[in-house]
Amino acid sequence: MTDRIEIMGGAGPLEAAAIAAVIARIESDELAASAVRPHPIHKSQWVQASRPMEHLAPVPPEEYDKQPECASANPTGL
């Protein structure tokens, strides 16, 4: 919490306590927010669609036969 708070303007003890409680709450919220990593920024589909895509070179037929089969293509494992 702040070391010293000077409340001026004719605030009574109840108003001063309320102001101090608000300041303490703001400081605790700021401390909690600074302890959490920010969420990554997700680009919208419109932005992603405008970006260049990575085009992979086609696989030659002799290499295609060497590729491992996808697990979803053969769910029974046969």
C-alpha positions in Angstrom: 0.0 0.0 0.0 1.0 3.6 -0.4 3.2 4.8 2.5 1.3 8.0 3.1 -2.0 9.3 1.9 -3.1 12.9 2.6 -6.8 13.5 2.1 -7.8 17.1 2.0 -11.0 19.0 1.4 -12.9 18.5 4.6 -13.3 14.7 4.4 -14.3 13.2 7.7 -13.1 9.9 9.2 -15.7 7.8 7.3 -14.9 9.4 4.0 -11.2 9.1 4.6 -11.7 5.4 5.4 -13.7 4.9 2.2 -11.1 6.6 0.1 -8.3 4.5 1.7 -10.3 1.3 1.1 -10.7 2.2 -2.6 -7.0 3.0 -3.0 -6.0 -0.3 -1.2 -8.4 -2.2 -3.5 -7.0 -0.6 -6.7 -3.4 -1.4 -5.5 -4.3 -5.0 -4.8 -6.0 -5.3 -8.2 -3.0 -3.9 -10.0 -0.7 -6.3 -8.1 -2.9 -9.3 -9.1 -3.1 -8.1 -12.7 0.7 -7.7 -13.0 1.2 -11.3 -11.7 -0.8 -12.8 -14.6 0.7 -13.3 -18.1 -1.3 -11.6 -20.8 -3.2 -13.7 -23.2 -1.7 -14.0 -26.7 -3.3 -11.8 -29.3 -5.3 -13.9 -31.8 -5.6 -12.5 -35.3 -9.0 -12.5 -36.8 -9.7 -14.8 -39.8 -9.7 -11.8 -42.1 -6.2 -10.9 -41.0 -5.0 -14.5 -41.3 -6.5 -14.8 -44.8 -4.6 -11.8 -46.0 -1.2 -13.2 -44.9 0.8 -15.3 -47.4 0.5 -19.0 -46.9 3.4 -21.4 -46.8 3.2 -23.6 -49.9 5.1 -26.9 -49.6 6.7 -28.5 -52.6 4.9 -31.6 -53.9 6.2 -34.9 -52.7 7.6 -37.2 -55.5 5.7 -40.5 -55.9 8.7 -42.6 -54.7 8.8 -40.5 -51.5 5.0 -40.5 -51.1 5.0 -44.3 -50.7 7.6 -44.0 -47.8 5.3 -41.6 -45.8 3.9 -43.1 -42.7 0.1 -43.7 -42.8 -2.1 -41.3 -40.8 -3.6 -42.9 -37.7 -7.1 -41.6 -38.6 -6.9 -43.2 -42.1 -6.7 -46.6 -40.5 -8.6 -46.4 -37.2 -8.6 -50.2 -36.6 -4.8 -50.5 -36.9 -5.0 -53.2 -39.6 
